[in-house]
Amino acid sequence: MIDHSFWFYGIAFFGIILLRYFLVAGGTYLFLYSPLGESFINRNLPHQPHSWRSIQRDIQLSALSAGVFGLAAAFIMSGYGWGITRLYSDSEQYGLWYLGVSYGAVLILQDTYFYFTHRLFHHPVLFPWVHQGHHRSRYPTPWTSFAFDPLEAIVQSLFLVGIVFVIPLHFITLIAVLTTMTVWAVLNHLGIDRLPLLFPHHWLGRWFIGPAHHAIHHLKYTLHYGLYFTFWDKLLGTEDPNYQKKFDERLTSKVDGD
């Protein structure tokens, strides 16, 4: 039987996650899409206006996602209280070096999990039920970063629930992963016209996903399924064959221009 603490955690984390969404996604939107942010627009790239109706849909889905992730967080905290997770609070238990190693390992595992589930969600049978809501924003904004259909939110939250039962994780590491996930999602859903042409697509852009890489996915559903890294897209042939060429051209033009 679920005790009262579970529901307390659920409500508390729902509020925290929703507040984080409005602060990070909303703050980024207000900065980059305000009159001040207009000065950042790269006029050489396609510029698409965004409708409030689309943003409202994204916020509604994000509120539902916050509820799902709030329940997942409640389960994790209840499990920690019951002593059945592998979460720990003493940084000396595995050594300080392990904090960085476990952080990197979780990001790699999460990227792998996301790639294959994300690609599965694009199957014609599953797409209308699991992932269509997210793609209603053909030209995404920071508000789109957390706009999951409820079933997709459940599947993605299962990774976070499962990982704390498999890998020993310090609470600091778990918070770092969640922070990275939030910031990266917002970054990936920026319009590519809102940032300098190469940001973050310098040489690291060959291996890390950024707004230009993910913007292609919102336009061409069969390409670019990764979360943090381009590894699986490269290995399994789901990276746009023209992306690397365009990347090299941008890099060359930037160097020549300097």
N, C-alpha and C positions, 0 to 999 in steps of 0.2 A: 504493500500500500504506500502511495506517495505521501510524505509528511508535509507539514505546513512550510517547512524551510524550502522545499522545492518550489512551491508557488511564490514564496517571497523572492527567491533567487530569480525566478522566471520574470516576475514583474520588474524587479530592479534592473536586470540585465536588458530587458526590452527597452526600458527608458534610457539606459546608458548607450546602447547600440544605436537607438534612434537619434539621440542627442549627438553622438559622434558623427552620424551620417549628415545631419544638418550642419554641424560645425565644419566638417572637412569638405563634403561635397558642396554644401551651400556657400561656404566661405570662398572656395575656389571659383565657383560660378560667379559670385558677386564681384570678385576681383577681376577675373579674366573676361567676363561678359558685360561688365559695366562700361560706362563711357570712358573711364580710365583705362580699362582693359582693351578698348578698341585700338589703342596705340600699339598694342602687341601684335595685331593681326598682320600676318604675312600676306600681302595683296597678290603675291605671285602664285598662291595656292587657292584651290576652290574654297569659296566661302559660302556657307549655308546658314540662313537664319533659322532659329529654333522657335517652335510654337509653344505657347504656354500649355496647350492641351497635351502635347507630348510630354512636357515636363511634369504635369499633374499626374499623368499615367505612371511615369517613372517613380514619383514620390509615393503613390498609392501602393505599387508593387514593393517598393523598398520598406514601407511600413509593415507589410505582411512578412517580408523577409526578416525584419528585425524581430518580429514575434517568433519566427521559427528558430533563429539563432539565439534568441533569449532563452527558449526552452532547452536548446542544446547546451547552452552555458549553465543553466540550472542543473541539468543532468550531470554535467562534468563536476560542478561544485558539490552536488549531493554525493556523487561517487567518491570524490576526495574525502568528504566527511565520513563516508562508510569505510574508507581505507581500501578501496578496490581499484583505484587508478594508480598510475606510475608518476603522478605529479609529486614534486618535492619542493621544499622551501629553503633547505640548507645548501647554500652554494658550494660548500666544501665537501658535500656528499660525493660528488663525482669529479670535483676539481673545476677551477675556473675555465680551463681549456675546453671542457665539455660543453659549456654554454654556447660557444661559437660553433662547435662541431654539430651539436644537436639542432641548432638554429638552421644551419645550412642544409642538414639532412632533411628536416621537415619541409623546407622550401622546395627541395628537389622532389620529394615524395608528393607534395601537394600539387606541384606543377604536372607531374605524371598523372596523378588521379584526375586532375582537372582536364588535361588534354583528352584523355580517353572517354571520360563521361561527357565532356562538352561535344566531342565528335559524335558520340552516340545520340545525344539530344537532337542532333541535326538530321537524324533518320526521319524520313517523311511520316512514319507512323507516330513517332514520339514528339516531333517538333511542335505540333499545335497544342499539345498538352503540357509540355515541360519547358519550352524555351522561346516560344513565339512572342511572349510579352516583352522580353528583353530586346528583341529585334524590331519592335514597333518603332524604336528610335533608330531610323536608318542613319541619321547623322547624330551620334550620341553627344551628350554633355556630361559634366560631372554627376548630374542627378541620375544618369543611367547606370552608374557604377555599381549600385546595390539593387537594381531593379530586376529581381529574379521572380519567375513564376514560383508559386509555393512548392510544387514538387521539386523543382530544381534547387530551391533553397534547402529543402530537406536532404537531398542527395549531397550537396556541398557541405552541409553541417555535419553529416555523418563522418566525413573525413576527420574533422576536428574532434568529434566525440571518440572515434576509434583510435586516433593516434595517441591519446593520453593513456590508453590501456596497453599500448604496445611498446612505446619508447619512453624511457625516463626523461621527463621534461621539468625544468625549473619553471616556476611561475613567471619569472622574468623572460624566459625564452618564449613561453606561450604568448605573453603580451607582445613581445617583439614580433612574433609571426603575425598576430592579428593586426598590429599596427602596419606592418609591411603590406599585408593583404589589402587593407583599407586605402593606404596612400597609393599603392600600385594600381588598384582598380580605378581610382579617380584619375590618375595620370593617363592610364590607357584609354580613358573615355573623353579626354580632351580633344577638341577639334584640332586637326593638324595645322590649322591656320593660326592657332592661338600662341604658338611657341616659335622660337627661332628654328629655322629649317632643319638643323641637324640635331636639335635637342629632343630626346636623349640619343640620337642616332649618330654618334661619333663611332669610332671603331668598336666600342662595346655594343653598339646597336646590332651588330651581327649576331649577338648571342642573347641579348635582352630585348624583351618586347616593350614597345613604347606606343605612343598615340598613333603614329603613322602606320605601324604594323597592324595594330588592332582595328584601326579605321577601315582597313581593307576588308577585314572580316565582316564588318557591318554592311559592307556593300557587296561582297562576294562570299556567300555563306559557306562555300566548300573549301575555304582557305583560312589559315591562321587560327588554330584552335588553342594555342598555348596560353599560359597565365603569366609566367615570369620569363621563361627562356624560350628561345627559338629552336632548341635542340630537337624536339620531337617533330616539329613541322619540317625541319630540314631532313631528318632521317626517314620520315614516312611520306615525303613528297607532297605535303600540304602547304608548303610555302609558295606564295605567288612567284612563278618563275621570273617575272619582270621586276620583282621587288629588289633583288640584289643588284641588278643592273641600275635601277633608279637610285639605289642607295649609293653605289659607287659614283654615279654621276653627280649626286648632291655633294658627296665628299670631295670630289675633284674640283667642282665649281667653287666650293667653299675655300679650298686651299689656294686655288688660282686667284680667287678674289682677295685673299689676304696678302 
